Amino acid sequence: MEEGYTLGLKSEVTSDLKKEVIAFANSEGGNIYIGIKDDGRLIGVENVTKEMERISNMIWDGIKPDLSSYISVELVEKEGFLLIKVAVLRGPRRPYHLSDKGMKPSGVYVRLGVTSALATEESIREMIKESDGTAFDKSRSLNQDLTFEYANHYFAESNLKYEESNKRTLKLINKEGYYTNAALLLSDQCEHSIKCAVYEGTGKTKFKARQEFFGSILKQMNDAYQYISLNNNLNSTLEGLRRVDYPDYPDYAIREALLNTIVHRDYDYSGSTLVNIFSDRIEFVSIGGLVGGITMTDIMRGVSQSRNTIIANIFYRLELIESYGTGIQRIIESYEDCNEKPTFIPGPTSFVAVLPNRNKTGGVQFDSKLSHEDNVLRMLQEKGEITRRDVEALLSCSQYPAIGALNNLLAQQKIVKVGSARATKYVLAD
């Protein structure tokens, strides 16, 4: 009898037996015979009953998740020697690991040839995915040493309990007592980040500033939002005696775009969520394309299929999102009175939401040699249609001079008014 991929030999019961059992359970199963030397020589086992009980206790206390249903410990006799046979089946809740080590490479073993070896972090992740399914936030977290200082504070401010029983209800802890990846994302140990960058002009040739945010995704959300807000410049106009501040980007659009990148990104990828701020736009780059089976047409119609259902539910409970499938619609609505509209660019492994700067005129610059009306006509020739806000931005004026210039052009029948109220636009006359 020789050791092999599915056969292990041990002369006596030692604590290393747990490693052997784990290796077989994480691989294709196999049998371990105790009372046989490595060279195949039979020596038998003394105090068989005591040793069998010891093995059962060792497996029960020293291996997680519970593997007892997939192991049998029995007495066998061979050539007059009493042996113990430990039959191990391939377990359904891989990776199995040493209780005192956790699901780390130091506690997980697999069978490699005739030996039991430590598993790599990548192989552990693959076993988790195979056992728990493909949904990232529902799978067991590789890191079980989690703290929730920021999340505790955030939940308390939202008047939501965040005790262990609540974590189980929210599916941050599974039935076996393991933290899920949803818990990892909310924890202070979250492995992902948000990178924000401010660029000079409309390209990426020159940085003005950059910042990376770590910690719980709740903390990243708040920190990134504050950073973007600091770079959301105000365009001040006078309406009568009152000064009106008109930010480059609707606050609601920033909020929704940021939340979408956090809630719906694919966390199976280790890369950071990106927020790129240019002079004419903000790009929110979320890792992971559209969920399988969902098209951009579906998205625009309000159809939603969340990739991270646990995280989406928690954000809903925290009143950060109102309901599934409304975020993009609300972003579009916040630009209702603007000629420039947000755009959404799905890719195989990314999704980009682009918010245009409402106070920019799409590259059309004011020419001081021309009248206000001629400047407006030049912008119309360039853009095809404009709004009153476009005129205000071009002329750097309040609504009244802008309305005056538009009314003059209307009276001269050089332009035509289309739509009404907030949907009003202006086009060149035929």
N, C-alpha and C positions, 0 to 999 in steps of 0.2 A: 504494500500500500504506500503510495507516494503522494505528497501534497500536490495540489493543482488549483486551477482557477475556482473550482467549486468544492474543493476538499482541503480541509485544514487539519493538522495533527498537532497535539499538545501532550506533553508528558504529564502535566499536572494543572490544576486550576490556579490561575493567577489573575490579577486585575487586568492583564493584557487581553484576557478572553473577551472583554467588552469591545475592544477595538476590532477583534476578529468578527464578532457578531455584527457589529455596525457595518463593517466592510462588505460582508455577504448580503446584508439587508439592503445596502445601497447599490449593490451590483446585481447579480443574477441569482442570488441565493446560494445555498450549498450546505454541506455537512461538516461539522467539527467533531473529531474524535479525541477524547481525552483518555490518556493511558497508553499512548503510542509515541515513541521517540521519533525525532525528525527523520531518522534513517529507516523508519518503518518497523522497528523492533517493538514488540508488545511488552509492556511492563505492568499494565493493569492499574486500577485505582483502589486505594484503601479508603475505608469509611465512605462507601459509595453514597449511602443515603444522605449523610451530612453534606457531602460535596455537591450533590444534586440540588439540595435545598439552598446551598450557598450560591450556586449558579443562578437559580431562579430569582433570589433576592438581588443579586448583582445586576441582572438584566432589568428587573423592575425598578430599582432605585437609580441605576447608573446610566440608563439609556432613555433618551427622549426623541420623538414622541413615543407613546406606549407601543411596544413591539411584542408584548406577551402573546397576543393572538396569532402571531406569525412565527412562533418558535415552539419547538417541542424538545423537552429534555427527557431522555429515556436511558434505561440500563440495557446494555447489550453484552453478550458473551462471545468471545472469539478465542478459540484454541485454549480454553480453560482460564482465560483472563477476563476479569470484569472491566468493561469500558463504559464510558458515558458518551452518548451520541447527542449532540446539539444540532438539530435540524433547523435551518434558517431559510425562510422564504423571502423573496424579494418584497420589500415593504411598499405599501401604497402611499405612505406619507413621507417619502424621502425629502430631504436628507435626514437620516437618523444621526444622532450625535451624542457625545458624552454629556451627561447632565451638567457637570461642573464646568464645561468648556463652552457650551452653546453652539450655535450654528456658524462657527468660525472655522477657518481652515485647520486650526489647532484641535478641533473637536470632532471633525468629520473624516471618516475613513472610507476608502473604496478598495476593491480588489484589483490589483495589477499583477497579472500572471499568477505566481504562487505566493505573493506577498500581499499584505494589507498596508496601504500607504495613505498618507494624508491627502485629502482632496484639495483641489485648487478652488479659489474663490469663484472662478467662472463655472466650474463643474457644479458647485453648490447652487449657483443661481439657476443653472439649467435644470437641476433636480427640483428646485422650488417651483419653477415655471411648469414643469411637467406634472407635478403633484397638485398644485393649486390652480392651474389654469393660466391663461395668458394675461388676464387683467392685473396690471401692476399693483394697483392700490389694494387689491384683495389678497395678494400673496403675502406669505410670511416675510418679515424683514430679516435680512441677514444680520443686522445689528439689533440686538435685544437689550442693550444697555442704553436706554433712552431716557431723557429728561424733558420736561414740558414747562419750563419756567415761563416762557413767553406765551405759550398757548393757554396756560392756566390763567394768566393775567388777562388775556384777550377774552376768554370765555367768561371770566368773572365780570368784566365790563359789559358783556352782552347778556348778563343775567342767566347764563347757561352753566349747569353743573358739569364738571370735568373730572369726576371721580372715577374709580375703576369700573363701577357698575355702568356708568354712562359711557365709558370707553367701549365696553362690550356691546352696548346698545347701538353705538355709532359704528361698530365693526372695526374699531381700532385695535381691539383684542379679539382673537378668534376663539372658537370653542375649546381649543387645547391650551389656551392661555398665552399664546404667542402674540407679540405685537405684529400688526400688518404693516405693509409699506405705507398705507395711509397714515398710520401713526408716525412712521419715520419722517414723512413729509411735514407733519405738524410739529415734530420734535425739534429741540435745539441742535440736534445732530444731523439735520437734513443735509444730504450730500450734494444737493443741487444749488444753483445760484441764479441771480438775475444780474446781467451786465448792462449798464446804461452808458451811452457814449454821446457826447455833443460834438458835432462837426462844424467846421467853418464852411459856409456855403451849402451847396447841394450835393457835393460828393464826399468821398471818404479819404481825400488826400491829406487833410489836416485836422487833427484833434484839437478841440478847445478844452474838453474835460472828459473824464471818465470815472466811473464808480462801479464797484461790484458789491452786491448785497448777499449776505449769508444768513444762516439760521432758519428757523421755522418759516414755512412759506407765508404764514401770516405776517411775520416780521418783514420778510422780503417785500411783500405786497405794500405795507405801509411805508417802508423806507424808499422803495422805488417810486411810489406815488408822490411822496414829498419831493423827491429829486426832480421828477418830471415837472411838477407844479412850479418849482423854482425857475424852470426854463420855459415856462408858458408865459411869454411876454404879453403885456397889455398894450393895446392901441386905444388911446384916450381920445374921445371926440366930445364936442359940446352939442347938447340938444337943448336949445334955449339957454337958460342960465345954469343948467345942470351938466356936470361932466359925467360921461358914461365910459366906463372901461370895458373894452371888448377884447377878451383874451384871444391869442392865436388859435387855441384849440378849445372846443367845448369841454368843460370839466367832466361832463357826463360821458363823453366819448372816450376821454383818457381813462376814466375809471373802468368802463366796460371793456375796452380793448386790453387793459392790463389784466383784469380778472379772467378774461377769456384765455390769455396766454398761460396763466397759472393753472386754471381749472382743467383745461382741455389738452395740455401738452402731453407728449409721450415721455413718461419718466423712465422708460426702459433705456433711453439714451442718456448718457452722462453729461452731455453738453449743456451750456447755460442758455436760459431764455435771454433774448437780446432786445434792447430798446435803443434804437438809433434816432437821434434828434438832429435834423438838418434845418437849414433856414426856411425851407418851404414845406417840410413834412416831418412826421414822426412815423417810424416803422417799428411795429411790434412783431418780432419774429419768434414764433412758437415752434419748438421741435416736434416733429410728427405731422404727417399729412392728415387729410380727412379720415375719419373712421371708415373702415371698409363698408361699402354699400351705400355710403352717403355722398351725394354730389354737391357741387356748389349751387346748383339750382335748388336742391332740397334746402340748403342752408338759407338761401335768400327767401324761401317760402316759410321759414320758421321751423323746419324739421330739424330735430336735434337727436343725436345719439351720443351720450357722454362716454368718453374713454375712461374716465375716473369717476365712477358712480358714487363711491364713498365720499370722496373729496367734494364732489358737486353737492351731495346731500348736506354735508357739514357747512359748506358755504351758504347754502340755502337757509339752514337753521340759524346761521349767524347773520342772516338778512343782508348778505353781501351780494347775492344774486336773487332775483325775484322769481324767475321760473325758467325752465329749460327752453332754449331755442329763441330767446328774445334779445340777447345781447347785441347781435349784429344789426337787427332791426332798429334797436334804440340808438346805436351809433349813427346809422343812416338818418334817423329822424332828427338827431341833434344838428345835422347839417342841412336841414330843410330849407333854410333861407340863404344858403350859399350856392354859388355856381359850381365850385369845385366840390366833388363828392368823395367820400372815402372809397378806397378800393381794397379788395381782398384777393390775395394770390395764393391758391393752394398749390403745393408741390408734393412730390413723392415722400419727402421726409421733413417737410416744413409747411407752415401756414403763416402768411404775412398779412397783417392789417396795416394799411397806410392811411393816416389821417393828414389831409392837406392843411396847411397854414391858412386860416381864413383871412388873415391880414396881408397876404401876399397876392400879387396879381398875375401869377403864372408867368413871370419873366418880363412882363410889359412894364416899362419904366416911364415915369412922368417926364415929359419933355417941356421944359420951361419956355421954349420958343413958341409953343403952340398954345392955343386957348384951351380952357377946360373941356369945351365941347369937342374940339379936334382930338384931344387926348383920349376922350371916351370913345370916339369913332375909331381911332387907331387900335384901341384895346378890343373893340367889337370885331374888327377885321381879323384880329389875331385869334380871338377866343370863340367867336361865333355867337355866343350869348353871354350876358352878364347880369349881375344883380346890383341893387343899390349898394350893398356892402362892398362889392368889387370897386365901384366908383369911389366910395369913401376911402378905400385903401389906396387906390391909384392917386387920388388928389390930396390925400392926407388931410381930409376935412371931415366935418360933422355931416349929419344926414341932410341938413337944409341946403348947403351949397351943392351937394350931390344931387338932390332932388331938383334943384334949380337947373343944373346942367342937363339932366335927363328931360325935364319939361321943355327946355329950349329946343332940344333935338326932336322931341315929339311934335312940337309946334311946327318945326321946319319939315316934318314928315321924313326925316332921315332915319328914324328908328321906329320900331313898333313895340308896344307893350304886350306881353303875353302872360296870361295867368292873372291871379289876384291874391291879395293879402301877402302872406309869407312866401307863397310860391311865385310871386311876380318876377318875371325876367324881361330882358330887353334884347331885341335882335335888330339887325339892319333891315331897313325897309327894302322892298324889292325895287 
